[in-house]
Amino acid sequence: MQFMLIACEVFYRELCLAVAKTASTVDVTFLPKGMHVTPAVMRQALQDKIDAVDDNQFDAVLLGFGLCGNVAKGIVARSHSLVIPRTDDCIALFLGGRQRYIAEFTQHPGTYYYSSAAFERSTDTEGSGALGAEVTNKEEKYREYVERYGEENAKYLMEVEMSWSQHYTRAAYLRVPELDHLGYGAKVADKARSLGLDYCTIDADLSYLERLLSGSWSEQEFLLVPPGHRIEATYDDHVLKAVPLE
């Protein structure tokens, strides 16, 4: 099988490892991690990359994303089938699946998770630089909320978002043994101390990413989006669904 993989660069090193192991032929394009702070921009960039894929070269387009703050919502399959993991965000992909992610979140809800690329490619100068934890310009975000929801609702949303950071107590580095020589575990530990957080390492499990590349796409773990359909969120255990274009 020959695939085009379009992924967030938080997976950069881990996906390169997985691509080296798979029997599939995989071309890879990465989108910058910092785009998460503007989901609409990232969604359009992702759609543009999908639409630019050669019609005759690939069997399918693989997406190295989860729902990820609704970035995947509304993405359209035109000439190629799309394959996307049924996950709420990227952390489940580092942990091998939603079941382990839910268990981790239940036991330690206030955790910042770091991958090697989440740390080394972070554009977040104010926050933690963790997966999904980039900080946008607060004034810009407030103006956006005012336009969308009104001033009172905007103030409330900003207060809620600011309060979230007070409940984080732990920083976890998602360890991949092949990447130990980079020393990012120690750097995340230093970051944890600077933020006043407990530090731990969690062994990453790249098997979910490997199944994405191998074509082992169970309905439980992956959504297959045929041409002429778009991705929508279900907000349940299925996470995502394919909806025909009108």
RODREN-970071 format. One line per 2 residues: their letters; for each residue x, y, z of C-alpha. Coordinates in nm, 2 decimals. Example, Ala and Ser with C-alpha at 12.3 -4.5 7.8 and 13.67 -1.06 7.14 Angstrom:
BEGIN
AS> 1.23:-0.45:0.78; 1.37:-0.11:0.71
This chain:
BEGIN
MQ> 0.00:0.00:0.00; 0.11:0.36:-0.07
FM> -0.01:0.63:0.16; 0.02:1.00:0.21
LI> 0.04:1.08:0.58; -0.04:1.44:0.69
AC> 0.03:1.49:1.06; 0.09:1.74:1.33
EV> 0.46:1.78:1.41; 0.41:1.68:1.77
FY> 0.46:1.33:1.63; 0.76:1.42:1.42
RE> 1.02:1.18:1.57; 0.78:0.91:1.67
LC> 0.62:0.89:1.33; 0.95:0.89:1.16
LA> 1.04:0.58:1.37; 0.70:0.42:1.27
VA> 0.75:0.50:0.90; 1.09:0.33:0.91
KT> 0.93:0.01:1.05; 0.62:-0.02:0.84
AS> 0.60:-0.23:0.52; 0.38:0.04:0.36
TV> 0.52:0.31:0.14; 0.45:0.64:0.32
DV> 0.51:1.00:0.21; 0.48:1.24:0.51
TF> 0.38:1.60:0.55; 0.39:1.78:0.88
LP> 0.19:2.08:1.00; 0.34:2.31:1.26
KG> 0.24:2.24:1.62; 0.17:2.61:1.69
MH> -0.12:2.61:1.45; -0.33:2.45:1.73
VT> -0.39:2.80:1.88; -0.59:2.89:1.57
PA> -0.80:2.58:1.49; -0.97:2.74:1.18
VM> -0.63:2.82:1.03; -0.50:2.47:1.10
RQ> -0.82:2.32:0.96; -0.78:2.51:0.64
AL> -0.41:2.42:0.61; -0.50:2.06:0.66
QD> -0.77:2.07:0.40; -0.54:2.24:0.15
KI> -0.28:1.97:0.20; -0.54:1.70:0.15
DA> -0.67:1.86:-0.17; -0.32:1.89:-0.31
VD> -0.25:1.51:-0.29; -0.19:1.35:-0.63
DN> -0.50:1.17:-0.74; -0.33:0.87:-0.89
QF> -0.03:0.82:-0.66; -0.18:0.71:-0.32
DA> -0.42:0.45:-0.20; -0.54:0.67:0.09
VL> -0.46:0.98:0.29; -0.38:0.91:0.65
LG> -0.43:1.18:0.91; -0.20:1.20:1.21
FG> -0.46:1.39:1.42; -0.74:1.32:1.65
LC> -1.04:1.55:1.68; -0.80:1.79:1.84
GN> -1.01:2.09:1.95; -1.24:2.03:1.65
VA> -0.95:2.08:1.40; -1.07:1.77:1.22
KG> -1.43:1.86:1.22; -1.55:1.95:0.87
IV> -1.25:1.81:0.68; -1.37:1.68:0.34
AR> -1.26:1.38:0.15; -1.27:1.46:-0.22
SH> -1.07:1.23:-0.45; -0.91:1.01:-0.18
SL> -1.04:0.82:0.11; -0.92:0.96:0.45
VI> -0.83:0.75:0.75; -0.82:0.92:1.09
PR> -0.79:0.78:1.45; -1.10:0.79:1.66
TD> -0.93:1.00:1.94; -1.02:1.32:2.11
DC> -0.66:1.45:2.09; -0.30:1.34:2.02
IA> -0.23:1.21:2.37; -0.42:0.89:2.31
LF> -0.21:0.83:2.00; 0.11:0.84:2.22
LG> -0.05:0.61:2.47; -0.15:0.34:2.23
GR> -0.53:0.40:2.24; -0.82:0.58:2.41
QR> -0.86:0.32:2.68; -0.52:0.39:2.83
YI> -0.57:0.76:2.78; -0.90:0.76:2.97
AE> -0.73:0.56:3.25; -0.45:0.81:3.28
FT> -0.68:1.10:3.27; -0.91:0.95:3.53
QH> -0.62:0.89:3.77; -0.42:1.21:3.70
PG> -0.65:1.47:3.53; -0.42:1.76:3.60
TY> -0.13:1.65:3.38; 0.07:1.83:3.11
YY> 0.20:1.57:2.86; 0.52:1.63:2.66
SS> 0.65:1.45:2.36; 1.00:1.52:2.22
AA> 0.86:1.74:1.94; 0.60:1.91:2.17
FE> 0.90:2.03:2.37; 1.15:2.11:2.10
RS> 0.90:2.27:1.86; 0.69:2.46:2.10
TD> 0.59:2.81:2.01; 0.44:2.87:2.35
TE> 0.65:3.13:2.54; 0.40:3.18:2.82
GS> 0.26:2.84:2.91; 0.40:2.49:2.94
GA> 0.47:2.40:2.58; 0.29:2.07:2.65
LG> 0.07:1.88:2.40; -0.24:2.09:2.33
AE> -0.13:2.36:2.58; -0.02:2.64:2.36
VT> -0.11:2.99:2.48; -0.26:3.24:2.24
NK> -0.25:3.61:2.26; -0.50:3.68:2.54
EE> -0.62:4.01:2.40; -0.67:3.85:2.05
KY> -0.86:3.56:2.20; -1.08:3.79:2.41
RE> -1.17:3.99:2.10; -1.26:3.67:1.91
YV> -1.48:3.56:2.20; -1.66:3.90:2.21
ER> -1.74:3.88:1.84; -1.87:3.52:1.87
YG> -2.04:3.52:2.21; -2.08:3.87:2.34
EE> -1.88:4.06:2.61; -2.03:3.89:2.92
NA> -1.98:3.54:2.78; -1.63:3.63:2.66
KY> -1.53:3.74:3.01; -1.67:3.42:3.16
LM> -1.49:3.20:2.91; -1.16:3.37:2.97
EV> -1.20:3.33:3.35; -1.27:2.96:3.30
EM> -0.97:2.91:3.08; -0.74:3.09:3.32
SW> -0.87:2.88:3.61; -0.77:2.55:3.43
SQ> -0.40:2.62:3.48; -0.45:2.63:3.86
HY> -0.55:2.26:3.86; -0.24:2.12:3.69
TR> -0.01:1.94:3.93; 0.20:1.71:3.71
AA> 0.42:1.71:3.40; 0.47:1.38:3.22
YL> 0.73:1.30:2.96; 0.61:1.04:2.71
RV> 0.93:0.83:2.68; 1.04:0.65:2.37
PE> 1.36:0.45:2.44; 1.50:0.52:2.09
LD> 1.49:0.90:2.17; 1.66:0.88:2.52
HL> 1.98:1.02:2.38; 1.81:1.36:2.31
GY> 1.78:1.43:2.68; 1.43:1.57:2.66
GA> 1.32:1.38:2.98; 1.56:1.59:3.18
KV> 1.45:1.91:3.01; 1.09:1.84:3.08
AD> 1.19:1.77:3.44; 1.35:2.12:3.45
KA> 1.04:2.27:3.30; 0.83:2.10:3.57
RS> 1.04:2.24:3.85; 1.01:2.59:3.70
LG> 0.63:2.55:3.69; 0.61:2.40:4.04
LD> 0.48:2.07:3.91; 0.55:1.71:4.00
YC> 0.75:1.53:3.72; 0.71:1.17:3.59
TI> 0.79:0.97:3.28; 0.53:0.75:3.11
DA> 0.63:0.49:2.86; 0.48:0.58:2.52
DL> 0.31:0.31:2.31; 0.35:0.38:1.94
SY> 0.13:0.08:1.83; -0.17:0.30:1.75
LE> 0.05:0.50:1.51; 0.19:0.18:1.37
RL> -0.16:0.04:1.30; -0.25:0.37:1.12
LS> 0.05:0.32:0.88; 0.01:-0.05:0.84
GS> -0.35:-0.04:0.71; -0.48:-0.23:1.02
WS> -0.78:-0.01:1.06; -1.04:-0.15:1.29
EQ> -1.37:0.03:1.30; -1.34:0.08:1.67
EF> -1.01:0.27:1.64; -1.02:0.44:1.30
LL> -1.27:0.63:1.09; -1.26:0.57:0.71
VP> -1.40:0.86:0.52; -1.48:0.78:0.16
PG> -1.47:1.05:-0.11; -1.77:1.28:-0.11
HR> -1.79:1.27:0.27; -1.68:1.50:0.55
IE> -1.57:1.44:0.91; -1.80:1.54:1.19
AT> -1.77:1.50:1.57; -2.00:1.27:1.76
YD> -1.90:1.37:2.11; -1.94:1.01:2.23
DH> -1.72:0.70:2.24; -1.70:0.69:1.86
VL> -1.55:1.05:1.86; -1.59:1.09:1.48
KA> -1.82:1.00:1.20; -1.83:1.04:0.82
VP> -2.13:1.24:0.68; -2.21:1.26:0.30
LE> -2.17:1.60:0.15; -2.50:1.77:0.06
